[in-house]
Amino acid sequence: MRARTVRGCLKALVVSATVCTLVSTGATAQQDSVTAVLGRIRDEAMNRSHVLETALGLSDLNGPRLSGSAGYMRAAAWARDQLASWGLARAALEPWGRRGPSWELDRFSIEMTAPTYLRINAMPRAWTLPTNGMVTGKSIAVRIRADSDYARYQGKLRGAIVLNGVPGPINRTREPTHRFTDAELDSMALLTDPGEPHGYWEDYDDFAHSLEARNKLYAFFKTEGVVAVLEASQTPGVLRPDGFWRYATQIDSAIPTFVVAREHYSRILRLVQHDVPVKIELSLAARFTQTDSLGYDVVAELPGSDPKVAPEVIMIGGHLDSWIGGTGATDNAAGSAVAMEVLRILKAVNAHPRRTIRIGLWDGEEPTADYSGSVGYVKYHYGDPATVKLLPEHARFDVYFNLDNGSGKIRGLYLQNDSAARAVFTQILAPLADLGANHLTIANTGSTDHISFVGVGLPAFEFIQDPVDYDTRTHHSVLDVGDLLLEDDLKQAAVVMASVVYQTAMLEQRIPRPALPAARGH
């Protein structure tokens, strides 16, 4: 389909008599039409962008940002101060609840010293226990996939360095970088089945089941006297030292654990499988820290200008915390920086949205099954997903938009099975067709913070983004650093998000709501 001109799209947007009629507010004498504001948004975002500078400030200059760590708190304070310096209201670090200890890495070493020397490419998992100096032991490979497998290794692992698991086959035909084609986006748009459910409890239970299985495995390793565990990073050439998906109170952190680059792990594994004696020496110095028992999100807002609807809140954001391998540039300084840039742009162009637009940069998305930073915010302001007992602010909430899939361009929105929202978003995205961002799919998507809002029946959506090399190269990896940020894509994303958010804030009606979910256990 040939894209219409920007001017034509914007004109059509203003005059269209559809369900989402857009209005000029008249709140101030300087308030321009929606069309004019959208034009100013583009000009500011493309010609005076701060988005790459902001993303680097959050990542390379402050990260990594393990939840609750000194790096996280530095980046959060930096983001708060930036938002305040741009003139946003109520910029603050808002407590989301009490948290477990954080973890700081001091230094580590891991080497194979026999049968030949290898400086092993590896990193410890976050929240793993440190070693008591240098550790060595017999290298033993284990593969436990069912309860019946435990008996095979009982009594055989004391003092061992365990190689846990066998890497799967390598997909050598997968493209290292990819952008959605028109055909792929058209297929997504034609879906009538939203696919696997992604509500709050579906995501929580998936995490919880994985955690239960890992805890059982590590409890066995601890009982058997294992001194350290090595696990393979699955993608060749990419080291992904993420973590244990829970804080250090969990049993799975009771043994020092390293993620090893696949090419090194497989090399060592083959030696062990062929009964070649392997000697590995490793050490890990790390600290559990808890300078504050509270966790903090970053919040700020652009107040609404229309007294009738200004108390209604539109939220934008993404998670600010990261893993330790890189500096969390694409996951998720990129999404956080774009959300910050949206508010900077709207302030810079003197936009006067009718509704309040608020940012939330969330703590605790990476290491927990319950999105602790965003769900803590939701529980305090809107309601509890367990009881679905709602708070007064729930009635004044409009919609949440999340960005957390790397630094690729925005191509549209996942509707999260909210078919009632399709018509309004079709029109809101129409002026963005020339940027390739006018695509919608009924599909569900999960594993990020919009699910916290979905859990209490609030409209919440994730943007469709070009995957680029997010899954193949940067996600949770040591390569997730500023060099892999895409400035032009971040600029486009800022234009799209700012345009979507501003138009939404100017609607006569709020975004249609999905059905309220049932309370847990009902």
N, C-alpha and C positions, 0 to 999 in steps of 0.2 A: 504494500500500500504506500503510495507516494505521500510523503509528509507535507502537510499544509505549512504555509509561512507562519512565522511567529505572530506577525501582526494579525493575520487572518484568524488564527486560533484564539488570540486574546480578544479580538472583537466578538467572535462567536461566543466566547465564554461570558462576556458581559451582557449580551442581548438575549441569550438563550432563555426560554421560558420552561425550564425543567425543574426537577425536584430540588436542585441545589442552587437556586437563584442567588447570585452574589450581589452585594450591595455596597455602596459607599456609605460610610458611617455618618458623616457630618459631625463627628465628635469634636473636631477642631476646624478652624477656618482653613488650615493648611492641608487638611486631609484630601488626598487625591483619589482618583478612581482606582479600583483594583488593577485595571490594566496598566496604569502608570506605575504603580508600585511594583508589579511584576517586572516591568522593564528596568526599574532602578535596581531591583534585586539582582538581575543578570549582570548589569553593568558593574555593580559593586563586587559581586562574587568573582567575576572573570578578570577584572582590571585592578582591583585593590585587595586581592585575597590575602588572608592571614592563615589559611587552613593548614598549609604545609608547616609553616612556622609553629603553629599551635600543636600539630601532631608530633613534631620533633621535640617540642617542649615537654609534652606529656611522656614521651618514650625515651629517646636517647639521652636527653638532658636530665631526666629524673628516674627512669625505670632501671631495671624491672620493678614491677609493682605488685609483688605477691600480696595477697589480701592481708591487711593489717600491718604490713612491714613498714620500715622507715621509708623505703622507696615509694610505697603507696601513699603514705601520709604527705611526703614532699610533693608528689604530683597532685594530690587532691588539694592541698593548700595553694599550689601554683595555679590550678584551674579556678579555684574560688577567687583568687586575687585578680586573675585575668578578667573574669566575668564582671567583677566589681569595677575594674578599671575601664571597662567598656560602657559603664553606666547602667548595668542590669541591677534590678532591685533584689534585695533579700539574698544576696550571694552568701552562702554559708556551708559549713560542714555540718550536716544534720545526722545525729546518731540514729542508727537503724535498729540497735539492740545490742545485747551482750554477745561476745564472740570468744572463741578459744584463742590460744596463743598463736602468734605468727612465728616465722622461721627465717633465720638469716644464714646465708652460706658464707663461710670464711675462706675455705680453701679445700682442695681435694686432689687426690692423685690416684691413678689406676693404670697399671702396667702389666703386661704379660712378660715374664722374665725367662720362661722356658716353655717349649723347646727352643724357641727363638725369641728375640726381643720385639715387643710391640708396644708403643705408646698408644694405649687404647683411647679411641675417640668416644667419650662417654661423659655424662653428667649425672649427679644424684637427682633422685626425685625429691621434690619439695616435701617438707615435713617428715622426711626419713630421719632415723636416729643417726648420730655421729658414731664413728668408731673410736675405740680406745687405742689411739696410735695406729701404727701400720698393722694391717690384717692380711694373713695369707691362709691358704687352705687348699685341699684337694678340690679340683673343679669337677662337678657332677652335673650332668644334664638331666632335667626332669620334664615330664610332660603329663600334667594332671588335668584331664578334661571331664572326668566323672568320678563319683564317689568310690568306685571300684579301683581307681588308679592309686589311691592313697596307700593301700596295703603294699604295693610294689616297692615303695621307698621307705617304709617304716623301719627304723633302726639303721639306716644306711647314710644319713645325711649329717651326722654330728661333726662339727668343725669344717663343714664344706662351704665352698662358694658355689652357689647353685645357679646354673643357667636355666632360667624358667621359660620353657616353651620353645617351639620351633616356628620360625617365621613362615608365613604362607608364601605361595608363589608370587613372583614379581610380574606385574602387569607392564610389559615393555611397550605396549601399543598406546598407553595412556598419554595424552598430550600434556606436556609439562605446564603449559599455560593455555587458557581457553576463555573466549568470550561467547556469550549466548548468540546463536544465530537467529535469524528471523523465524526459521522453521521451528527451532526449539521453543522460542517464546510463543509462537502460534499454538504449538502443541500444549503448552502450559495453560494458555488461555482457553483452550477447548475442553479442558478437564471438567467433568461433571461430578466426579467423586473426589472429595477433599483428601482422601488417602488416610493414612494412619492417624488416629486421634492424637492431638497435641494439646491437651489441657494441662493444668497445673499438676494434677495427680498422676496423669500418664507419664509425664516427664519425671516426676519425683519417684514413682515406683520403678521406672527403668534404671535410674541411678541407684536406688536403694537395693535392687536385686543384684546389680553388678558389685556394689559395695559388700553385700553379704557374702557373695562368692569369694571375693578377694580376701575379706577378713578370715573366712574359713581356711583358705589356702595359707595365709600368713600365720595364722594360729598354729597350723600344722608345722610349718617351717620353724617357728619359734620353739615348739615342743620338742622337735627333733634335733635342735641345737645347731641350726644353720647360722653361719656367721655373717653372710652377705648374700644378696640376690642380684643377679644381672638379668635384665630383660631387654629384648631387641626393639629398637626403633624400626618400624615396619618399612619405611620408604628408603630405598637406596640413596645414599648421599645426603639424607636429611635426618638430623638428630632432633628428636622431639622429647625433651625431658620435662614432661608436664608434672603431674603430681598424683596424689592419692584421693582426690575428690572428697576429702574430709580433713578436718583438722587433726592435730596430733593426739587427741584423746582416743583416736581409733586404733585398734590393735594392728592394723596393717602398717603402721609406721614403726613397729617394734624391731625391725631388722634393717640395717643399712642397705639401701637399694639404689642401683645405678641403671640408667637407660643407656644402652650401648648402640652405637651406629651399626646398622644392619650388616654392612660389609665386614666389620670387625667381629661382631657377634657370630655371624655364620662361619667365619674363618675359625674362630675358637671352638665353636660347636662341632665342626667336622673333625677337629683334632680329638676332642673328647669322645665323640661317637666311634672313632677308630682306635680307641684305647691308647692314644698317645698322651703321656703324662703332661699336664698343663699346670704351670705355676703362675698364679696371679697375685700381685701385691696391690693393696688399695688402702687408702686412708680418707677420712672425711672429717673435717672440722666444721660444725654447724651449731647454731644456737636457737633454742626456742625462746621467743621474746613476747612480752606482754606489758608494754608501757601503759596501755589503756585497755580496760576490759570492754570498752564500747567500740563498735564498728561505725564507720562514717561514710555517708554518701555526700556528693556535691550537688547542691541545688542553687538555682537562681531563677529569676523570671522577668518577663516583660509584661507589666500589668495591662489588662484590658482597658479599652477607652470608652466602651459603651456601658453606662451604669446598669442597664437592663441585663446584660450577659457577661459583664466583666468577672463576676465570681466563678463563672464556668471555666474550667482549666483544660487546656490542651498540653500534653506533655511530650517531650522528645528526649532521647537519650540512648545510652548503651553502657556497657560495663567498663569501668576504668581499671579494675585490677587485671593482672596478667600473670603468666608463669615466668620462670626464671631463666630460661635458655637464652632468649634474646632480650629485647626491651619492650616487647608488647606493642610494636608499632602498628601492625595491621590488625592485631587482636589484643586490645581494641582501642588503641589511641586514635586510629583512623576514624571510627564511628564517633568516639567522644569528641574529637576535634571538629568533625563536621557539625555535630549538634551545637557545639560552642560557636562555631562560625555562623550558624543560622541566626542565633541571637545577636551576634555582633553585626551581621548584615542588616537585620531588621531595625536595630537601633541606629545604625549608620545612615540608612535611607529614610529615617524619620517615619517609619511605618507606625500606624496606630491600629493594631488589630483590635477587633471588638472584644474578643475573649482574651483571657490571660494565657500566655505561652510560657511554660515552665520547663526547665531542663533538669534531668536527673542523671548523674553519672554514678554508676552503682559499684559498690564494693561487693566482694564475696560471690561473684558469679562463677568463677572458675573452680574453686575447691569444694563446692557444696552441691547437694542434690536439690536444695530448695531455693536457689537464687537468693541468698540470705540478705543481701543489701536491698534489692528491689522489693522482695516480699516483706521485709521489715518495714519499708516505707509504706507499702500497700496496707499492711496490718494497722499501722498507726493512723493512716489517713482515710482508708476506704473500707476495709473489712478483712475478715479472716477467712482464707480459703477452706479451712477445716470445718468451720461452723457456718460459713456464709452469713455470719452476723454482720450487717452493714452499718457503717458510720454515716453521719450526716453529710460529709464531703462526697460520698459516693453519688448522691443525687445531683451534685454540681459538676461532676467530671464529664468531660467530652470524649477524648480519645488519646491514646498513647501511640507514638511512632518510634520504633527501635531501629538502630543501625549497628550490625555486628556480624558482617561477613566479609571483612577485609577492606581493601582500599579500591576495589573495582567500582565502576560506574553503577549508578542506580538505574534499573530498567523498569521498575514498576513496584507493585505491592502484592504480597500474599494476602488474600482476603480472610484467611483463617476460618474458612467455612461460614463467613458472615455474608451471605448472599444479599442481604438487604442493603449492604454498603456498596454494592457494585455500581449502581447508577450514579451515586454522588462522586465516587472516585473516578469513574469514567470521565466525568466532566472536569474534575479537578486536574486530572493528568493530561487532558487534551492539549493545553498550551505547551506541554513538554514533549510533544511528539517529535519535534526536530532534534531533541536530545536523546531520542530512543528510550524515553522513560515513561511511556504511556501504556504499559502492559499490566494486566491483572490476571491473577489465577485464583481459583477457589481453594487451591491447595493449602493444607496445614503446613506449618513449619514450627519447629520447637527448639529446645536447647539454648534458649537465651531469654532475656529479661522481660519481653512482652508477655511471657507466660504467667508472670506474677499478677498482671492485670487481668488476663483472661480468667484466672482462677477465682475472681470475684465478679465475673460477669460484665467487665468493662471492655469496650472496643479497644483492641490493641493489635498492632500490625507490624510486621517486619518487612523492610524493603527488599525487593529482588535486586541482587547485585551480580554483575559479571564476576564469575569465580576467579578469573585470571589465574594466578598461581597460589591462591590462598590454601586450598586443600593439598596441593602437590608439593608446596615448598615452605610456606611461612607459618601455617597454623600450628601454634604451640612449639615452634622449632627454634633452634639457635639462629636461624636466618631471619627471624622476625625482628628486624631492625629498620632504622630509617631509610636505608638504601632501597628497600623494597616498597616504599610508599610511592604511589602514582599521583603526582601533583595535579595533572589535568583531570584525572578521574575524581579526585577529591573536590576539585572546583565544581565539576558537574554535579556531584552529589550534593554539594552545598546549595547550588541553584535549585535543584529538584526538591530537597527537603524544605528549604525556606519557602518556595512557591507553594508546595502542598500545605505546609503549616499555616501560612498566611491566608490562603484561600479558605481553608477549613475554619480559621478564626473569624472569617467574614460571613459565613453562612447564616441564613435565617434560622436553620434548625441544626441541632447537634447530629453527629454521626449516629446512624441507627445502632442499637445495642443488640448483642446476641442474647439468647435466653440465659437466665441466671443458673449457674451450675448447682447441682445438688450438694448438700453438705457431705462431708467425708463419712462413708459408711451407710449412706442412704441411696 
